[in-house]
Amino acid sequence: PKDAQRYLCRIWSLMRTAFKDNDLQVYGLRVVEPHHDGTPHWHMMLFCNPRQRNQIIEIMRRYALKEDGDERGAARNRFQAKHLNRGGAAGYIAKYISKNIDGYALDGQLDNDTGRPLKDTAAAVTAWASTWRIPQFKTVGLPTMGAYRELRKLPRGVSIADEFDERVEAARAAADSGDFALYISAQGGANVPRDCQTVRVARSPSDEVNEYEEEVERVVGIYAPHLGARHIHITRTTDWRIVPKVPVVEPLTLKSGIAAPRSPVNNCGKLTGGDTSLPAPTPSEHAAAVLNLVDDGVIEWNAPEVVRTLRGALKHGLKTPNRLQRNGSPLKPHEIAPSARLTRSERLQITRIRVDLAQNAIRPQRWELEALARGATVNYDGKKFTYPVADEWPGFWHQFE
């Protein structure tokens, strides 16, 4: 399924490039669904200029049939285009959104592939998309959805016109009321580049790094490009982190009968220095202790030591990748850098040099052979041996001094 999704995305990128080259504009929504065998297919609702409709359909059909388009059933099944009126288009896309979420208002309708009720297949489709990490819904040519979500995080009914201007306030009011059509108009309309939209998402580098020690940018709020990128309204004031669950430790209760001590003397041994050492706490225990300090207000969540401790606890216990050892162990070979590897000509030359030195009762080491093959001079018992490099080998010869 993931390979098929990548193929469809590549074909769609070629179509969008052709649209741009021919000055054709489309916008709408895309929904991804699985076939009965798990491979994805797309349902798209696109709006365009009526005079450009035939040209757009022809471009999409040509790219859909570009690869193996002459195979049986390709012309009928690869690409289907249908003209819908305004109400029919809304009902068409609403049906596919519903059957990919919770099956709302689809009672009595059956799936064309499996024959099962559409309401029952919604859970299976959601699990399929989550397993293969395939985004089910994607807008085409519409303003950014990230800004729409961030605007809805703002307090309801609170104007931001004093902080920005009336254009930004219009976008906030549209998102606050859930009027997406008004939000599109407030952002400048369809097919507007992101740099020209009224509101955009603001991101900032976080204190954490990813697995490759690279900075990670997090969404922090919104900004208006026409007012400057430095003027940011923060919408995410709380920093959330995924931490390991603290195990619930039940209190220690020792149940026994009444047994008074027979003497006031405690004969239990005391822990002394010597060779006895306390066990080191595990990363999980260390993280649990840190979380208790955070809950008590002793330290803060965003303290570097806290982040480092929690990250180490999360990584603890993960399977280490099987890599070659670098400590010189004879059980595993050394990793040789590409620049230090010998060419085929140099390996053949090493064989000739070894034979020549053996005739002089010399048993060289490996590094000496590699140095001689690369044109170096090596001294054996007062005699200097030099051989030409492999690329300039005019004939087998050596030089004694």
Residue pairs with C-beta under 8 A, 6 or more apart in sequence:
1 34
1 38
1 39
1 40
1 128
1 132
1 134
2 132
2 133
2 134
4 39
4 40
5 32
5 40
5 132
5 134
8 40
8 41
8 42
11 63
11 64
11 66
12 42
14 63
15 59
15 60
15 63
18 24
18 59
18 63
19 25
19 26
19 56
19 59
22 55
22 59
24 48
24 52
24 55
24 56
24 59
25 48
25 49
25 52
25 141
25 190
25 191
26 46
26 47
26 48
26 56
26 140
26 141
26 191
27 46
27 47
27 48
27 139
27 140
27 141
27 142
27 190
27 191
28 44
28 45
28 46
28 47
28 139
28 140
28 141
28 142
29 44
29 45
29 93
29 137
29 138
29 139
29 140
29 142
30 42
30 43
30 44
30 137
30 138
30 139
30 140
31 42
31 43
31 44
31 93
31 96
31 97
31 100
31 136
31 137
32 40
32 41
32 42
32 129
32 134
32 135
32 136
32 137
32 138
33 40
33 41
33 42
33 43
33 96
33 99
33 100
33 125
33 136
34 40
34 41
34 125
34 128
34 129
35 41
35 113
36 113
36 114
38 128
40 134
43 92
43 93
43 96
44 140
45 84
45 89
45 92
45 93
46 56
46 140
47 89
47 190
48 56
53 83
57 81
60 79
60 81
61 79
61 81
64 78
64 79
65 74
65 75
65 78
65 79
68 74
69 75
69 78
84 92
95 106
97 137
98 104
98 105
98 106
98 122
99 106
99 118
99 119
99 121
99 122
99 125
100 122
100 125
100 126
100 129
100 136
100 137
101 122
101 126
102 122
103 117
103 118
103 119
103 120
103 121
103 122
106 117
106 118
106 119
107 117
107 119
108 117
109 117
109 118
109 119
110 116
110 117
110 118
111 117
111 118
111 121
114 121
125 136
128 134
129 135
129 136
139 145
141 190
141 191
142 184
142 190
143 183
143 184
143 187
143 188
143 190
143 192
143 197
144 187
144 194
144 197
144 200
144 201
146 201
146 219
147 171
147 187
147 197
147 199
147 200
147 201
147 222
148 175
148 180
148 183
150 201
150 219
150 221
150 222
150 235
151 171
151 172
151 175
151 176
151 199
151 222
152 175
152 176
153 235
153 236
154 160
154 172
154 176
154 233
154 235
156 176
157 176
159 169
159 172
159 173
160 168
160 169
160 172
160 233
161 168
161 169
163 233
164 224
164 227
164 231
164 233
165 224
165 227
167 186
167 198
167 224
167 226
168 198
168 199
168 224
168 227
170 182
170 186
170 198
171 183
171 186
171 187
171 198
171 199
172 199
173 182
174 180
174 182
174 183
174 185
174 186
175 183
184 190
186 198
187 197
187 198
187 199
188 196
188 197
188 198
194 200
195 225
196 225
197 225
198 224
198 225
198 226
199 222
199 223
199 224
200 222
200 223
200 224
200 225
201 219
201 221
201 222
202 219
202 220
202 221
202 222
202 223
202 229
202 232
202 233
203 217
203 218
203 219
203 220
204 217
204 218
204 220
205 215
205 216
205 217
205 218
206 215
206 216
206 217
206 218
207 302
207 304
207 307
208 216
208 307
208 311
209 215
209 216
210 216
218 236
219 236
220 232
220 234
220 235
220 236
221 232
221 233
221 234
221 235
221 236
222 232
222 233
222 235
223 229
223 230
223 231
223 232
223 233
224 231
239 301
239 302
241 301
241 307
241 310
242 314
243 287
243 291
243 310
243 313
243 314
244 284
244 287
244 310
244 313
244 314
246 288
246 291
247 284
247 288
281 289
282 316
283 309
283 312
283 313
283 316
284 313
284 316
286 309
286 312
286 313
287 309
287 310
287 312
287 313
290 299
290 305
290 306
290 309
290 310
293 299
294 300
294 301
294 306
299 305
299 306
300 306
324 332
324 333
324 334
324 335
325 331
325 332
326 334
326 335
328 334
342 350
342 370
342 373
343 390
345 390
345 391
345 393
346 370
346 373
346 374
346 390
347 373
348 390
349 373
349 387
349 390
349 393
350 369
350 370
350 372
350 373
352 396
353 364
353 369
353 372
353 373
353 387
354 364
354 369
356 396
356 398
357 363
357 364
357 380
357 385
360 380
360 383
362 380
364 372
364 378
364 380
368 378
371 378
372 378
372 385
372 386
372 387
373 387
373 389
373 390
374 389
375 386
375 387
375 388
375 389
376 386
377 384
377 385
377 386
378 384
378 385
379 385
383 400
383 401
384 399
384 400
384 401
385 398
385 399
385 400
386 398
386 399
387 397
387 398
388 394
388 397
